[in-house]
């Protein structure tokens, strides 16, 4: 009751204050910062009343004060109704939002007008993390310049840092490592998006060392959690905890497919457990295919809130990143680089398509086929007609601003028209996949804009791809549905800094990348350590002095023709393929896929050097 009264009083006081403060003052960063800080400090006081000892508060608004001790909460003590605050903190933590306070502090500085993620790693470690011990540990373990240490000491003398929750001598090393775990996890995101991906192996290696130090201090499971694990025949130390990141996006479901292939091949050991939110599952039928491969614990469905939160709170001890991977022999890299190696090896061993087999067994039923046939008939397709699925990445679906961020991967409809008309001219149909937020296609014969159809349904999204003659896609998550099902694929307008999970019947055309002088990057350069980390965003691309353009209509058309030939076993290999393979510093970067012959021949003089 005291907490409720405090929260009500705070809300009313802030509301009244805002009404009385002039607009010009309310719009200042200082005022907004003060309001935010008061809210956070009171929120943490409220949370600590239910969890930890409030006398240990340091008085700042960092969520890390609570996140570092989430594993100490007796989650089963509280009914779901009283878990709202604790669940909120857990969700912030598991969604990489536990540093919002620190981010707001940093962006409130008048001199910092850009995104803090764009700061060089040396400045970022000193300025972003507000715990001096964390900043110093990162500077030491990342072997940053000596000037960084001096910068940290200078900032400390100015009162810049606040130490996170004090701990007993016994707890101190554990709390320090938990804070370091989250700092490295933050750096994994930051370095990739800021063009500093060359640091990923070091970040991955150091994060692994932190988790090895933490594992002996793994808390004992509660009785309900122990019962659940016994039912699953899993011991807690064996758990490999997969966060909702793996299920929230359909592309990450594709990652999960390959991650489990890795386990089958002995690339990692342990028992995977996937945590998922009921309201944040990209495609429920697709995710359900993993039930036979990996237990999925979906909040609100097959696990209680306290148990779900208890498991989530053990992320520093047992969590597995969907961004980082380390082999038993110590090699460390971005997860996708390891994933493309794994998929290539899997296909070299001719192990097939596990998700396709599960899908066919589960959904190739009379009921599904009847719905599918009725839908095709409604659109005008005959039983003997063939079709292709087309997916184009667009900014509207993700709310992206063109020319910023990851919109670098987006494509324009206009360049696909020749390929669409070729397919329909050959007697085929084109079914456009995607979100109903995507730009509409112009009306064309034998073209179905399924993205804007009232018939859209998660299962039909999958079934259309499963029964397609071929798939036309790009470097977007939905393309991994086709890869997982082994559908011949034309990947066009492709651009990526990291390994691609493309199957053997895939042919691709890359977005050409140019220097300021107009020189086209060669294949060797495109995936070199010098250049490849420049492509995650428009900002990192510009900072590297590069520009990118989309594939031309002829490049898309000819790639589609080549894949269509694969479906009829009439495809021939380009004599340039051996030259191309010799140009790959990372032989498995494209997994088992090959570039389109037309693309290689068109750019041979500049691309194959």
Secondary structure, DSSP 8 states (H G I E B T S, - for coil): -HHHHHHHHHHHHHHHHHHHS-HHHHTSHHHHHHHHHHHHHHHHHHHHHHSS-GGG--SS--THHHHTTGGGS-GGGS-GGG-HHHHHHHHHHHTT-TTHHHHHHHHTSTT--S-GGGS-HHHHHHHT---HHHHHHHHHHTT--HHHHHHHHHHHHTT---------HHHHHHHHHHHHHHHHHHHHHHHHHTT-GGGHHHHHHHHHHHHHHHHTT-----HHHHHHHHHHT--GGGEEEE-THHHHSHHHHHHHHHHHHHHHTTSS-SEEEEEEETT--S-HHHHHGGGGTSEEEEETTTB-HHHHHHHHTTHHHHEE-SSEEE-TTS-EEEHHHHHHHHHHHHHHTT---HHHHHHHHHH-SHHHHHHHHHHHHHHT--TT--EEEE----HHHHT--TTSGGGGG---GGGGHHHHHHHHHTT-EEEE-S-TTS------TTEE-GGG-TT--HHHHHHHHHT-SEEEE-SSTTHHHHHHHT--EEEEEE--SS-----TTEEEEE--EEETT--B--HHHHTSTTTGGG-SSHHHHHHTTEEE----HHHHHHHHHHHHHHHTT-----TTHHHHHHT-SSTTTTTT-EE-HHHHHHTHHHH--
